[in-house]
């Protein structure tokens, strides 16, 4: 049978006799660590295997128990360790001060073994309960985030369901955008957010009639005006939300056809007035569009598409992002070639 590891109790007191008494009470049930001053106590609390609970004397030379408790609660790494004050001081104001600092209980000296064990057991049980709740909350939050990502991917795929290449296109745009973002200096969290938001860039195409969306030839002026509305339609579909992911998805859907020189749509934004995420997705989208078959054209070669992007740097695209795109090409082409025969679903 697997042996359960004992929970760790840190006893902090400057008087060896008091440490001996508490250690004798606790050792049959718990693993006991000791400290004779505040500095030592804080060092032990910050160690790789911190205590599960601390029994802390108040009146100690140098750093008082109150100061130790304050530092423990100010530190993210130790703030959740329960602290029980063990003291001969019984004034109400002293107890109030301890609770204000974050202590969970008081034990009066001279200590009673039954009271010590009962209080320690109670607060360790509460700690275990809180840890379990935190774990469940984290698991549930991860599940919600995963579900949200899947829904966004499905909506993105739905926007181009009439295109047999949809799954691969959505996958490529997402990963191209992430690669460009990382090379351009965005941190991993921002790049991952873009990875998750970019599948929604063309969700507004749901509102474009097939006769326009799937037309084999060039669109006439009126048809083109209808096609351009997929940006504002997409923004309306996503709506206004406090979520960073949905905010970015809406932003990208609305402005990923804006061009660096101000000749894009729907607002004619120029330069850095265009959101960075949209500038990145536009570059990824254009490269993928150029190198993919469409109802109105055959796929360009990779070399021709790359040359076109270089030639339109500073007009259609942010020049700095074009440099990031070129630098990230080995990874981008690896993603592209990995999807030439693969199929990606929701």
Secondary structure, 3 states (H helix, E strand, C coil): CCCCCCCEEEEECCCHHHHHHHHHHHCCCCEEEEECCHHHHHHHHCCCCCCCEEEEECCCCCCCHHHHHHHHHHCCCCCCCEEEEEECCCCHHHHHHHHHHCCCEEEECCCCHHHHHHHHHHHHHHHHHHHHHHHHHHHHHHHHHHHHHHHHHHHHHHHCCCCCCHHHHHHHHHHHHHHHHHHCCCCHHHHHHHHHHHHHCCHHHHHCCHHHHCCCCCCCHHHHHHHHCHHHHHHHHHCCCCCHHHHHHHHHHHHCCCCCCCCCCCCCCCHHHCCHHHHHHHHHHHHHHHCCCECCECCCCHHHHHHHHHHCECCCECHHHHHHHHHCHHHHHHHHHHCCCCCCCC
